[in-house]
Amino acid sequence: MPRPHPRRIATPLLAALVAAAGSGMAHRAAAQAVPQAAATPSASNIAALAKARADSARHLFTEADVRFMTGMISHHAQAILMAGWAPTHGASPSVRTLCERIINAQRDEIVTMQQWLRDRGQPVPEPSPHGMKMTMNGAEHTMLMPGMLTDAQLAQLDSARGPEFDRLFLTFMIQHHRGAIAMVKDLFDTYGAAQDELAFKLASDINADQTTEIARMQRMLIALTLANDSL
């Protein structure tokens, strides 16, 4: 039997390859056309995306997050009050520098926390250095956050001057900072809390900054005590 001529075999094969290549190009062209069509979203798509983002913002936070933000606003307000007395109460240059840092950092954080609450449709408290106001059974109560000074302690600090102010300020602010760190720990220990990116970052920054400042204030307090003992 005569063998098929090679050219007779190659011609159908070549035709099949050309057809397959053309089909692949057509599929690629169709696939590339999809993102181009979706590159310009309609007004309804934009509105749906905005709603999805808003819904996401509402569901990423918990009651513990709201409680932390609300309580920390009051906590920071008291620290700012205490630090604000340094220039008029004869504080040393090192204590005054520390106080300026506390005021600048915590004022900014209060604004951030208030905006966080506002963006999520939560009540936004005014900064109160005497505690967080709460309504229970129709009556308003003031609750101190961990580490916050009582009115008697605030009065004691306000009446001090010079080295005594430095000593009391450092002692009370260490107490105050430890309370803030306890609030962060309570937030992180609460299941489901601090999943919101901003809440997590803010709490982490407060924890890191105030831990560092506690160590610094402890050294300042030791130096102050040694200086007084040498007199």
GIURUR-V232443 format. One line per field, one symbol per residue. phi: phi as a letter, one per 20 degrees, with the letter a starting at -180 (. if undefined). psi: psi as a letter, one per 40 degrees, with the letter a starting at -180 (. if undefined). A space follows every 50 residues. Layout:
phi->???
psi->???
This chain:
phi->.ffffgfffffffffffffffffffffffffffffffefdffffffffff ffffffffeedcffffffffffffffgfffffffegfedmffgfffffff ffffffffffgffffgfffdmdgdfffdfdpeecdclndecddefgnfff ffffffffeebmgffgffffffffgfffffffffffffeegnemefffff fffffffffffffffffffffffffffffef
psi->hhiihddddddddddddddddddddddddddddddddedgiidddddddd ddddddddeeiidddddddddddddddddddddeeddeefiidddddddd dddddddddddddddddddefihhiihheeihhihhfeihihhhiheiii ddddddddeiibddddddddddddddddddddddddddehheifdhdddd ddddddddddddddddddddddddddddde.
